Amino acid sequence: MIGAPGQFGSDLMRVMAAWAPVGLGHADVEVADAAQVLARLEAVAPDAVVTCAAFHRVDECERRPEEAFRVNALGARNVAAACARLRALCVYVSTDYVFGGEQDRPYAETDPPGPVNVYGTSKLAGEFLVAATAPRWLVVRVASVFGVAGARGKGGNFVETMIAKARAGERLRVVDDLVMSPTYAADAAAVVAALIRGGHLGVIHAANAGACTWFEFAAAIFRELGWDVPLERGRSSDAAPATRRPRNAALASPRLAALGLAPPAWQDALRRYLVARGHLPGVVGADRG
Ligand SMILES: NC(=O)c1ccc[n+]([C@@H]2O[C@H](COP(=O)([O-])OP(=O)(O)OC[C@H]3O[C@@H](n4cnc5c(N)ncnc54)[C@H](OP(=O)(O)O)[C@@H]3O)[C@@H](O)[C@H]2O)c1
């Protein structure tokens, strides 16, 4: 596992614990360094490599496109090339931001991508390079991830940011014109494990079912917590300079549905996350198995 200490990586490590996965962090391997990637993976001799490594601060990717492509595209190719050499399955974690957002229904795996910013373009390039390089590959697209570990690259996750701001009594203005499908890292990790176990290949979407705006997501967090927090509706154009983001990045997964692996609704996932993080009372460990 590359990016193992990260938000998604740590849940993947937990879900796959029975396989005794080897977890590599950024200090262990730099995905942009092809020779190092091969050397590190050769030492492990894996059957499968999952890479979560990414440069995913969307605004910063816009300012530093070379770095975005170095990590998200060439880094993915380096991992895929090592997988090809070692005859290992290559699993690349990707994003809803490969889509353009102009479609009025959720995006399925068969819908054509069309990213509108550098981050999405570099991740799509990573997907293509994985497909072109590794003989056996799986691209798993997630979206708006919230996991117990919090995103290292983003300094936490949206749920924790909302809770911290509300506790601090800050004014909360949240964008209400961008639609997405929240992804609970624990649920998506279970999907990835099931896909690997089942030998499934190709592109697959692993967000929780349903979609909402960021404003609606924030409102749901406070509703679950029973907190009366005043929320203002913002617009994506409020931030300056505004990086283009897909207006509708909702994901659907006919493939997972057909396999009987579709994750539950995001509202259900949010409730379990709040319990797992200790924000809500619940059966300790109920979601950690
Ligand atoms: N977070 C989201 O909302 C979201 C949404 C859609 C898709 N995704 C995708 O999901 C995946 C995992 O995201 P996450 O939320 O788990 O992020 P995360 O917590 O930031 O984890 C990323 C991991 O990759 C490592 N890493 C970063 N750059 C690297 C490099 N050049 N070489 C080797 N390792 C590197 C990071 O280490 P350091 O922190 O030490 O650098 C960290 O351990 C990414 O591929 C991302 O594109 C995330």
The ligand as an SDF file (V2000), in Angstrom:
LIG
                    3D

 48 52  0  0  0  0  0  0  0  0999 V2000
   -9.5830   13.4680    0.1350 N   0  0  0  0  0  0  0  0  0  0  0  0
  -10.5500   13.5550   -0.7690 C   0  0  0  0  0  0  0  0  0  0  0  0
  -11.5760   14.2160   -0.5580 O   0  0  0  0  0  0  0  0  0  0  0  0
  -10.4200   12.7980   -2.0830 C   0  0  0  0  0  0  0  0  0  0  0  0
  -11.4580   12.9220   -3.0420 C   0  0  0  0  0  0  0  0  0  0  0  0
  -11.3500   12.2120   -4.2420 C   0  0  0  0  0  0  0  0  0  0  0  0
  -10.2550   11.4060   -4.4810 C   0  0  0  0  0  0  0  0  0  0  0  0
   -9.2740   11.3250   -3.5450 N   0  0  0  0  0  0  0  0  0  0  0  0
   -8.1220   10.4740   -3.8350 C   0  0  0  0  0  0  0  0  0  0  0  0
   -8.0010    9.5320   -2.7850 O   0  0  0  0  0  0  0  0  0  0  0  0
   -6.6270    9.2200   -2.5680 C   0  0  0  0  0  0  0  0  0  0  0  0
   -6.3090    9.2660   -1.0850 C   0  0  0  0  0  0  0  0  0  0  0  0
   -6.6650   10.5310   -0.5370 O   0  0  0  0  0  0  0  0  0  0  0  0
   -6.5700   10.8070    1.0370 P   0  0  0  0  0  0  0  0  0  0  0  0
   -7.7310   11.6520    1.3990 O   0  0  0  0  0  0  0  0  0  0  0  0
   -6.3240    9.5280    1.7650 O   0  0  0  0  0  0  0  0  0  0  0  0
   -5.2400   11.7190    1.0680 O   0  0  0  0  0  0  0  0  0  0  0  0
   -4.0860   11.8140    2.1600 P   0  0  0  0  0  0  0  0  0  0  0  0
   -4.6150   11.5990    3.5400 O   0  0  0  0  0  0  0  0  0  0  0  0
   -3.4020   13.1230    1.8750 O   0  0  0  0  0  0  0  0  0  0  0  0
   -3.1280   10.5980    1.8140 O   0  0  0  0  0  0  0  0  0  0  0  0
   -2.2400   10.6090    0.7370 C   0  0  0  0  0  0  0  0  0  0  0  0
   -1.0280    9.7880    1.1190 C   0  0  0  0  0  0  0  0  0  0  0  0
   -0.1070    9.7660    0.0190 O   0  0  0  0  0  0  0  0  0  0  0  0
    1.1780   10.2350    0.4620 C   0  0  0  0  0  0  0  0  0  0  0  0
    1.8460   10.9340   -0.6280 N   0  0  0  0  0  0  0  0  0  0  0  0
    1.5780   12.1660   -1.1100 C   0  0  0  0  0  0  0  0  0  0  0  0
    2.4060   12.4690   -2.1180 N   0  0  0  0  0  0  0  0  0  0  0  0
    3.2300   11.4020   -2.2680 C   0  0  0  0  0  0  0  0  0  0  0  0
    4.3040   11.1180   -3.1430 C   0  0  0  0  0  0  0  0  0  0  0  0
    4.7180   12.0190   -4.0540 N   0  0  0  0  0  0  0  0  0  0  0  0
    4.9220    9.9140   -3.0280 N   0  0  0  0  0  0  0  0  0  0  0  0
    4.5330    9.0190   -2.0930 C   0  0  0  0  0  0  0  0  0  0  0  0
    3.5250    9.2410   -1.2290 N   0  0  0  0  0  0  0  0  0  0  0  0
    2.8870   10.4190   -1.3120 C   0  0  0  0  0  0  0  0  0  0  0  0
    0.8720   11.1610    1.6180 C   0  0  0  0  0  0  0  0  0  0  0  0
    2.0080   11.3440    2.4310 O   0  0  0  0  0  0  0  0  0  0  0  0
    2.3730   12.7950    3.0400 P   0  0  0  0  0  0  0  0  0  0  0  0
    1.1010   13.3650    3.5920 O   0  0  0  0  0  0  0  0  0  0  0  0
    3.3990   12.4970    4.0780 O   0  0  0  0  0  0  0  0  0  0  0  0
    2.8970   13.6030    1.8840 O   0  0  0  0  0  0  0  0  0  0  0  0
   -0.2550   10.3840    2.3100 C   0  0  0  0  0  0  0  0  0  0  0  0
    0.2410    9.3470    3.1040 O   0  0  0  0  0  0  0  0  0  0  0  0
   -5.8280   10.1910   -3.4570 C   0  0  0  0  0  0  0  0  0  0  0  0
   -5.4080    9.4800   -4.5890 O   0  0  0  0  0  0  0  0  0  0  0  0
   -6.8130   11.2540   -3.8650 C   0  0  0  0  0  0  0  0  0  0  0  0
   -6.5380   11.7600   -5.1710 O   0  0  0  0  0  0  0  0  0  0  0  0
   -9.3370   11.9850   -2.3490 C   0  0  0  0  0  0  0  0  0  0  0  0
  1  2  1  0
  2  3  2  0
  2  4  1  0
  4  5  1  0
  4 48  2  0
  5  6  2  0
  6  7  1  0
  7  8  2  0
  8  9  1  0
  8 48  1  0
  9 10  1  0
  9 46  1  0
 10 11  1  0
 11 12  1  0
 11 44  1  0
 12 13  1  0
 13 14  1  0
 14 15  2  0
 14 16  1  0
 14 17  1  0
 17 18  1  0
 18 19  2  0
 18 20  1  0
 18 21  1  0
 21 22  1  0
 22 23  1  0
 23 24  1  0
 23 42  1  0
 24 25  1  0
 25 26  1  0
 25 36  1  0
 26 27  1  0
 26 35  1  0
 27 28  2  0
 28 29  1  0
 29 30  1  0
 29 35  2  0
 30 31  1  0
 30 32  2  0
 32 33  1  0
 33 34  2  0
 34 35  1  0
 36 37  1  0
 36 42  1  0
 37 38  1  0
 38 39  2  0
 38 40  1  0
 38 41  1  0
 42 43  1  0
 44 45  1  0
 44 46  1  0
 46 47  1  0
M  CHG  2   8   1  16  -1
M  END
$$$$
